[in-house]
Amino acid sequence: MEKAGLTGDVFEIHDPEEKDSIYFLLKDRSHEFTIGLSDVLECLKFAEEKGEVPELPEEWWYMLYGMYPQLSVHREIEKNNEEV
């Protein structure tokens, strides 16, 4: 699997239709593409749930849920798994 690296370029887009306002430019050998901050945070939440990174304070995640509601989906899935 080819890995992409950060180029160091960050774009700030103020568009209410977009789910993110900050995008990071990444590049592999033949492509350039962007990833939004919410996608990075979703990856972090997934890694936390899998035990790949230390657990972050719930208060920190609650602040982000207000800014990025799609992150709370992981929390709902986690709750449902605990109830089973």
Backbone as XML, in Angstrom:
<?xml version="1.0"?>
<chain id="A" units="angstrom">
  <residue number="1" name="MET">
    <atom name="N" x="0.848" y="-1.173" z="0.000"/>
    <atom name="CA" x="0.000" y="0.000" z="0.000"/>
    <atom name="C" x="0.896" y="1.239" z="0.000"/>
  </residue>
  <residue number="2" name="GLU">
    <atom name="N" x="0.624" y="2.115" z="-0.939"/>
    <atom name="CA" x="1.395" y="3.351" z="-1.032"/>
    <atom name="C" x="0.900" y="4.340" z="0.014"/>
  </residue>
  <residue number="3" name="LYS">
    <atom name="N" x="1.819" y="4.964" z="0.708"/>
    <atom name="CA" x="1.455" y="5.940" z="1.737"/>
    <atom name="C" x="1.524" y="7.345" z="1.167"/>
  </residue>
  <residue number="4" name="ALA">
    <atom name="N" x="0.637" y="8.180" z="1.664"/>
    <atom name="CA" x="0.628" y="9.591" z="1.292"/>
    <atom name="C" x="1.250" y="10.381" z="2.431"/>
  </residue>
  <residue number="5" name="GLY">
    <atom name="N" x="1.825" y="11.502" z="2.096"/>
    <atom name="CA" x="2.415" y="12.367" z="3.103"/>
    <atom name="C" x="1.832" y="13.761" z="3.032"/>
  </residue>
  <residue number="6" name="LEU">
    <atom name="N" x="1.916" y="14.438" z="4.152"/>
    <atom name="CA" x="1.456" y="15.831" z="4.194"/>
    <atom name="C" x="2.394" y="16.706" z="3.386"/>
  </residue>
  <residue number="7" name="THR">
    <atom name="N" x="1.835" y="17.642" z="2.662"/>
    <atom name="CA" x="2.658" y="18.585" z="1.904"/>
    <atom name="C" x="2.998" y="19.815" z="2.735"/>
  </residue>
  <residue number="8" name="GLY">
    <atom name="N" x="2.262" y="20.016" z="3.807"/>
    <atom name="CA" x="2.424" y="21.216" z="4.618"/>
    <atom name="C" x="1.428" y="22.301" z="4.257"/>
  </residue>
  <residue number="9" name="ASP">
    <atom name="N" x="0.652" y="22.057" z="3.211"/>
    <atom name="CA" x="-0.354" y="23.032" z="2.789"/>
    <atom name="C" x="-1.678" y="22.754" z="3.494"/>
  </residue>
  <residue number="10" name="VAL">
    <atom name="N" x="-2.277" y="23.805" z="4.018"/>
    <atom name="CA" x="-3.571" y="23.719" z="4.684"/>
    <atom name="C" x="-4.472" y="24.776" z="4.056"/>
  </residue>
  <residue number="11" name="PHE">
    <atom name="N" x="-5.702" y="24.365" z="3.746"/>
    <atom name="CA" x="-6.664" y="25.271" z="3.121"/>
    <atom name="C" x="-7.802" y="25.528" z="4.082"/>
  </residue>
  <residue number="12" name="GLU">
    <atom name="N" x="-8.164" y="26.780" z="4.193"/>
    <atom name="CA" x="-9.314" y="27.152" z="5.011"/>
    <atom name="C" x="-10.419" y="27.597" z="4.064"/>
  </residue>
  <residue number="13" name="ILE">
    <atom name="N" x="-11.557" y="26.904" z="4.135"/>
    <atom name="CA" x="-12.680" y="27.181" z="3.241"/>
    <atom name="C" x="-13.891" y="27.528" z="4.096"/>
  </residue>
  <residue number="14" name="HIS">
    <atom name="N" x="-14.443" y="28.684" z="3.878"/>
    <atom name="CA" x="-15.626" y="29.109" z="4.620"/>
    <atom name="C" x="-16.856" y="28.941" z="3.726"/>
  </residue>
  <residue number="15" name="ASP">
    <atom name="N" x="-17.397" y="27.725" z="3.731"/>
    <atom name="CA" x="-18.559" y="27.406" z="2.922"/>
    <atom name="C" x="-19.522" y="26.602" z="3.782"/>
  </residue>
  <residue number="16" name="PRO">
    <atom name="N" x="-20.698" y="27.135" z="4.069"/>
    <atom name="CA" x="-21.646" y="26.425" z="4.937"/>
    <atom name="C" x="-22.092" y="25.077" z="4.371"/>
  </residue>
  <residue number="17" name="GLU">
    <atom name="N" x="-21.915" y="24.860" z="3.075"/>
    <atom name="CA" x="-22.291" y="23.590" z="2.459"/>
    <atom name="C" x="-21.257" y="22.492" z="2.741"/>
  </residue>
  <residue number="18" name="GLU">
    <atom name="N" x="-20.055" y="22.890" z="3.116"/>
    <atom name="CA" x="-18.979" y="21.930" z="3.391"/>
    <atom name="C" x="-19.028" y="21.497" z="4.850"/>
  </residue>
  <residue number="19" name="LYS">
    <atom name="N" x="-18.684" y="20.235" z="5.119"/>
    <atom name="CA" x="-18.681" y="19.759" z="6.503"/>
    <atom name="C" x="-17.441" y="20.215" z="7.259"/>
  </residue>
  <residue number="20" name="ASP">
    <atom name="N" x="-16.415" y="20.620" z="6.536"/>
    <atom name="CA" x="-15.174" y="21.080" z="7.154"/>
    <atom name="C" x="-14.851" y="22.490" z="6.702"/>
  </residue>
  <residue number="21" name="SER">
    <atom name="N" x="-14.024" y="23.153" z="7.487"/>
    <atom name="CA" x="-13.512" y="24.450" z="7.053"/>
    <atom name="C" x="-12.003" y="24.390" z="6.868"/>
  </residue>
  <residue number="22" name="ILE">
    <atom name="N" x="-11.376" y="23.307" z="7.338"/>
    <atom name="CA" x="-9.929" y="23.150" z="7.205"/>
    <atom name="C" x="-9.643" y="21.827" z="6.496"/>
  </residue>
  <residue number="23" name="TYR">
    <atom name="N" x="-8.814" y="21.912" z="5.453"/>
    <atom name="CA" x="-8.418" y="20.742" z="4.680"/>
    <atom name="C" x="-6.900" y="20.692" z="4.587"/>
  </residue>
  <residue number="24" name="PHE">
    <atom name="N" x="-6.353" y="19.495" z="4.670"/>
    <atom name="CA" x="-4.922" y="19.275" z="4.567"/>
    <atom name="C" x="-4.621" y="18.650" z="3.210"/>
  </residue>
  <residue number="25" name="LEU">
    <atom name="N" x="-3.597" y="19.155" z="2.539"/>
    <atom name="CA" x="-3.203" y="18.612" z="1.256"/>
    <atom name="C" x="-2.194" y="17.485" z="1.483"/>
  </residue>
  <residue number="26" name="LEU">
    <atom name="N" x="-2.476" y="16.335" z="0.896"/>
    <atom name="CA" x="-1.593" y="15.188" z="0.960"/>
    <atom name="C" x="-1.163" y="14.819" z="-0.446"/>
  </residue>
  <residue number="27" name="LYS">
    <atom name="N" x="-0.055" y="14.087" z="-0.522"/>
    <atom name="CA" x="0.465" y="13.708" z="-1.828"/>
    <atom name="C" x="1.125" y="12.347" z="-1.734"/>
  </residue>
  <residue number="28" name="ASP">
    <atom name="N" x="0.846" y="11.491" z="-2.738"/>
    <atom name="CA" x="1.602" y="10.260" z="-2.875"/>
    <atom name="C" x="2.445" y="10.421" z="-4.143"/>
  </residue>
  <residue number="29" name="ARG">
    <atom name="N" x="2.937" y="9.342" z="-4.684"/>
    <atom name="CA" x="3.826" y="9.463" z="-5.855"/>
    <atom name="C" x="3.168" y="10.123" z="-7.056"/>
  </residue>
  <residue number="30" name="SER">
    <atom name="N" x="1.870" y="9.904" z="-7.222"/>
    <atom name="CA" x="1.239" y="10.400" z="-8.447"/>
    <atom name="C" x="-0.035" y="11.214" z="-8.241"/>
  </residue>
  <residue number="31" name="HIS">
    <atom name="N" x="-0.455" y="11.424" z="-7.001"/>
    <atom name="CA" x="-1.708" y="12.135" z="-6.749"/>
    <atom name="C" x="-1.552" y="13.161" z="-5.633"/>
  </residue>
  <residue number="32" name="GLU">
    <atom name="N" x="-2.326" y="14.218" z="-5.741"/>
    <atom name="CA" x="-2.512" y="15.157" z="-4.642"/>
    <atom name="C" x="-3.987" y="15.120" z="-4.286"/>
  </residue>
  <residue number="33" name="PHE">
    <atom name="N" x="-4.279" y="15.138" z="-2.989"/>
    <atom name="CA" x="-5.671" y="15.121" z="-2.562"/>
    <atom name="C" x="-5.772" y="15.769" z="-1.193"/>
  </residue>
  <residue number="34" name="THR">
    <atom name="N" x="-6.987" y="16.123" z="-0.818"/>
    <atom name="CA" x="-7.198" y="16.762" z="0.474"/>
    <atom name="C" x="-7.953" y="15.827" z="1.408"/>
  </residue>
  <residue number="35" name="ILE">
    <atom name="N" x="-7.755" y="16.072" z="2.693"/>
    <atom name="CA" x="-8.522" y="15.389" z="3.726"/>
    <atom name="C" x="-8.961" y="16.458" z="4.717"/>
  </residue>
  <residue number="36" name="GLY">
    <atom name="N" x="-10.232" y="16.412" z="5.067"/>
    <atom name="CA" x="-10.778" y="17.411" z="5.982"/>
    <atom name="C" x="-10.455" y="17.083" z="7.429"/>
  </residue>
  <residue number="37" name="LEU">
    <atom name="N" x="-10.478" y="18.101" z="8.255"/>
    <atom name="CA" x="-10.194" y="17.921" z="9.674"/>
    <atom name="C" x="-11.153" y="16.924" z="10.315"/>
  </residue>
  <residue number="38" name="SER">
    <atom name="N" x="-12.414" y="16.944" z="9.921"/>
    <atom name="CA" x="-13.361" y="16.000" z="10.524"/>
    <atom name="C" x="-12.989" y="14.555" z="10.197"/>
  </residue>
  <residue number="39" name="ASP">
    <atom name="N" x="-12.436" y="14.312" z="9.000"/>
    <atom name="CA" x="-11.991" y="12.959" z="8.649"/>
    <atom name="C" x="-10.802" y="12.543" z="9.512"/>
  </residue>
  <residue number="40" name="VAL">
    <atom name="N" x="-9.889" y="13.477" z="9.754"/>
    <atom name="CA" x="-8.740" y="13.196" z="10.624"/>
    <atom name="C" x="-9.226" y="12.857" z="12.038"/>
  </residue>
  <residue number="41" name="LEU">
    <atom name="N" x="-10.198" y="13.641" z="12.517"/>
    <atom name="CA" x="-10.738" y="13.392" z="13.857"/>
    <atom name="C" x="-11.479" y="12.058" z="13.919"/>
  </residue>
  <residue number="42" name="GLU">
    <atom name="N" x="-12.192" y="11.704" z="12.854"/>
    <atom name="CA" x="-12.864" y="10.399" z="12.823"/>
    <atom name="C" x="-11.844" y="9.269" z="12.881"/>
  </residue>
  <residue number="43" name="CYS">
    <atom name="N" x="-10.733" y="9.430" z="12.187"/>
    <atom name="CA" x="-9.664" y="8.426" z="12.241"/>
    <atom name="C" x="-9.075" y="8.334" z="13.642"/>
  </residue>
  <residue number="44" name="LEU">
    <atom name="N" x="-8.894" y="9.475" z="14.284"/>
    <atom name="CA" x="-8.380" y="9.490" z="15.652"/>
    <atom name="C" x="-9.341" y="8.792" z="16.602"/>
  </residue>
  <residue number="45" name="LYS">
    <atom name="N" x="-10.629" y="9.057" z="16.470"/>
    <atom name="CA" x="-11.637" y="8.420" z="17.324"/>
    <atom name="C" x="-11.630" y="6.907" z="17.104"/>
  </residue>
  <residue number="46" name="PHE">
    <atom name="N" x="-11.534" y="6.481" z="15.858"/>
    <atom name="CA" x="-11.486" y="5.056" z="15.534"/>
    <atom name="C" x="-10.247" y="4.412" z="16.167"/>
  </residue>
  <residue number="47" name="ALA">
    <atom name="N" x="-9.093" y="5.075" z="16.032"/>
    <atom name="CA" x="-7.852" y="4.554" z="16.618"/>
    <atom name="C" x="-7.956" y="4.477" z="18.141"/>
  </residue>
  <residue number="48" name="GLU">
    <atom name="N" x="-8.611" y="5.464" z="18.740"/>
    <atom name="CA" x="-8.813" y="5.454" z="20.193"/>
    <atom name="C" x="-9.678" y="4.263" z="20.595"/>
  </residue>
  <residue number="49" name="GLU">
    <atom name="N" x="-10.760" y="4.042" z="19.854"/>
    <atom name="CA" x="-11.670" y="2.933" z="20.169"/>
    <atom name="C" x="-10.993" y="1.576" z="20.021"/>
  </residue>
  <residue number="50" name="LYS">
    <atom name="N" x="-10.027" y="1.475" z="19.111"/>
    <atom name="CA" x="-9.310" y="0.224" z="18.878"/>
    <atom name="C" x="-8.106" y="0.071" z="19.808"/>
  </residue>
  <residue number="51" name="GLY">
    <atom name="N" x="-7.864" y="1.083" z="20.659"/>
    <atom name="CA" x="-6.759" y="1.006" z="21.602"/>
    <atom name="C" x="-5.400" y="1.316" z="20.998"/>
  </residue>
  <residue number="52" name="GLU">
    <atom name="N" x="-5.386" y="1.937" z="19.836"/>
    <atom name="CA" x="-4.135" y="2.251" z="19.153"/>
    <atom name="C" x="-3.501" y="3.551" z="19.656"/>
  </residue>
  <residue number="53" name="VAL">
    <atom name="N" x="-4.305" y="4.407" z="20.271"/>
    <atom name="CA" x="-3.818" y="5.653" z="20.877"/>
    <atom name="C" x="-4.434" y="5.753" z="22.264"/>
  </residue>
  <residue number="54" name="PRO">
    <atom name="N" x="-3.793" y="6.482" z="23.166"/>
    <atom name="CA" x="-4.378" y="6.640" z="24.503"/>
    <atom name="C" x="-5.749" y="7.310" z="24.446"/>
  </residue>
  <residue number="55" name="GLU">
    <atom name="N" x="-6.587" y="6.966" z="25.391"/>
    <atom name="CA" x="-7.929" y="7.540" z="25.470"/>
    <atom name="C" x="-7.837" y="9.031" z="25.756"/>
  </residue>
  <residue number="56" name="LEU">
    <atom name="N" x="-8.645" y="9.787" z="25.029"/>
    <atom name="CA" x="-8.700" y="11.235" z="25.233"/>
    <atom name="C" x="-9.859" y="11.561" z="26.163"/>
  </residue>
  <residue number="57" name="PRO">
    <atom name="N" x="-9.781" y="12.684" z="26.878"/>
    <atom name="CA" x="-10.856" y="13.039" z="27.805"/>
    <atom name="C" x="-12.199" y="13.206" z="27.094"/>
  </residue>
  <residue number="58" name="GLU">
    <atom name="N" x="-13.255" y="12.690" z="27.718"/>
    <atom name="CA" x="-14.604" y="12.803" z="27.154"/>
    <atom name="C" x="-14.991" y="14.265" z="26.929"/>
  </residue>
  <residue number="59" name="GLU">
    <atom name="N" x="-14.548" y="15.160" z="27.816"/>
    <atom name="CA" x="-14.887" y="16.576" z="27.676"/>
    <atom name="C" x="-14.372" y="17.120" z="26.350"/>
  </residue>
  <residue number="60" name="TRP">
    <atom name="N" x="-13.185" y="16.663" z="25.959"/>
    <atom name="CA" x="-12.583" y="17.104" z="24.704"/>
    <atom name="C" x="-13.443" y="16.650" z="23.536"/>
  </residue>
  <residue number="61" name="TRP">
    <atom name="N" x="-13.874" y="15.382" z="23.561"/>
    <atom name="CA" x="-14.730" y="14.866" z="22.492"/>
    <atom name="C" x="-16.082" y="15.582" z="22.488"/>
  </residue>
  <residue number="62" name="TYR">
    <atom name="N" x="-16.658" y="15.855" z="23.647"/>
    <atom name="CA" x="-17.951" y="16.552" z="23.697"/>
    <atom name="C" x="-17.862" y="17.920" z="23.026"/>
  </residue>
  <residue number="63" name="MET">
    <atom name="N" x="-16.766" y="18.637" z="23.229"/>
    <atom name="CA" x="-16.588" y="19.930" z="22.565"/>
    <atom name="C" x="-16.580" y="19.748" z="21.054"/>
  </residue>
  <residue number="64" name="LEU">
    <atom name="N" x="-15.925" y="18.689" z="20.582"/>
    <atom name="CA" x="-15.842" y="18.448" z="19.150"/>
    <atom name="C" x="-17.159" y="17.969" z="18.553"/>
  </residue>
  <residue number="65" name="TYR">
    <atom name="N" x="-17.977" y="17.248" z="19.342"/>
    <atom name="CA" x="-19.268" y="16.779" z="18.838"/>
    <atom name="C" x="-20.126" y="17.959" z="18.390"/>
  </residue>
  <residue number="66" name="GLY">
    <atom name="N" x="-20.027" y="19.090" z="19.101"/>
    <atom name="CA" x="-20.789" y="20.267" z="18.725"/>
    <atom name="C" x="-20.327" y="20.864" z="17.406"/>
  </residue>
  <residue number="67" name="MET">
    <atom name="N" x="-19.032" y="20.759" z="17.140"/>
    <atom name="CA" x="-18.462" y="21.312" z="15.911"/>
    <atom name="C" x="-18.538" y="20.333" z="14.746"/>
  </residue>
  <residue number="68" name="TYR">
    <atom name="N" x="-18.433" y="19.048" z="15.057"/>
    <atom name="CA" x="-18.424" y="17.989" z="14.036"/>
    <atom name="C" x="-19.386" y="16.891" z="14.471"/>
  </residue>
  <residue number="69" name="PRO">
    <atom name="N" x="-20.689" y="17.081" z="14.227"/>
    <atom name="CA" x="-21.700" y="16.128" z="14.705"/>
    <atom name="C" x="-21.481" y="14.690" z="14.234"/>
  </residue>
  <residue number="70" name="GLN">
    <atom name="N" x="-20.842" y="14.505" z="13.089"/>
    <atom name="CA" x="-20.622" y="13.149" z="12.586"/>
    <atom name="C" x="-19.733" y="12.333" z="13.518"/>
  </residue>
  <residue number="71" name="LEU">
    <atom name="N" x="-18.950" y="12.986" z="14.367"/>
    <atom name="CA" x="-18.108" y="12.263" z="15.332"/>
    <atom name="C" x="-18.953" y="11.547" z="16.376"/>
  </residue>
  <residue number="72" name="SER">
    <atom name="N" x="-20.112" y="12.096" z="16.690"/>
    <atom name="CA" x="-20.948" y="11.490" z="17.724"/>
    <atom name="C" x="-21.513" y="10.156" z="17.274"/>
  </residue>
  <residue number="73" name="VAL">
    <atom name="N" x="-21.471" y="9.870" z="15.969"/>
    <atom name="CA" x="-21.929" y="8.573" z="15.463"/>
    <atom name="C" x="-21.087" y="7.462" z="16.078"/>
  </residue>
  <residue number="74" name="HIS">
    <atom name="N" x="-19.787" y="7.684" z="16.185"/>
    <atom name="CA" x="-18.908" y="6.691" z="16.811"/>
    <atom name="C" x="-19.318" y="6.445" z="18.252"/>
  </residue>
  <residue number="75" name="ARG">
    <atom name="N" x="-19.691" y="7.501" z="18.936"/>
    <atom name="CA" x="-20.111" y="7.372" z="20.334"/>
    <atom name="C" x="-21.379" y="6.531" z="20.434"/>
  </residue>
  <residue number="76" name="GLU">
    <atom name="N" x="-22.344" y="6.745" z="19.531"/>
    <atom name="CA" x="-23.587" y="5.971" z="19.538"/>
    <atom name="C" x="-23.304" y="4.496" z="19.265"/>
  </residue>
  <residue number="77" name="ILE">
    <atom name="N" x="-22.419" y="4.210" z="18.320"/>
    <atom name="CA" x="-22.057" y="2.828" z="18.015"/>
    <atom name="C" x="-21.400" y="2.186" z="19.234"/>
  </residue>
  <residue number="78" name="GLU">
    <atom name="N" x="-20.514" y="2.935" z="19.875"/>
    <atom name="CA" x="-19.814" y="2.445" z="21.066"/>
    <atom name="C" x="-20.818" y="2.120" z="22.178"/>
  </residue>
  <residue number="79" name="LYS">
    <atom name="N" x="-21.784" y="3.009" z="22.402"/>
    <atom name="CA" x="-22.813" y="2.788" z="23.426"/>
    <atom name="C" x="-23.617" y="1.528" z="23.122"/>
  </residue>
  <residue number="80" name="ASN">
    <atom name="N" x="-24.027" y="1.393" z="21.860"/>
    <atom name="CA" x="-24.820" y="0.233" z="21.463"/>
    <atom name="C" x="-24.043" y="-1.062" z="21.648"/>
  </residue>
  <residue number="81" name="ASN">
    <atom name="N" x="-22.759" y="-1.067" z="21.363"/>
    <atom name="CA" x="-21.933" y="-2.258" z="21.549"/>
    <atom name="C" x="-21.798" y="-2.622" z="23.025"/>
  </residue>
  <residue number="82" name="GLU">
    <atom name="N" x="-21.741" y="-1.601" z="23.891"/>
    <atom name="CA" x="-21.633" y="-1.850" z="25.335"/>
    <atom name="C" x="-22.922" y="-2.441" z="25.889"/>
  </residue>
  <residue number="83" name="GLU">
    <atom name="N" x="-24.062" y="-2.075" z="25.297"/>
    <atom name="CA" x="-25.353" y="-2.549" z="25.784"/>
    <atom name="C" x="-25.626" y="-3.999" z="25.401"/>
  </residue>
  <residue number="84" name="VAL">
    <atom name="N" x="-24.963" y="-4.493" z="24.374"/>
    <atom name="CA" x="-25.210" y="-5.862" z="23.885"/>
    <atom name="C" x="-24.551" y="-6.882" z="24.771"/>
  </residue>
</chain>
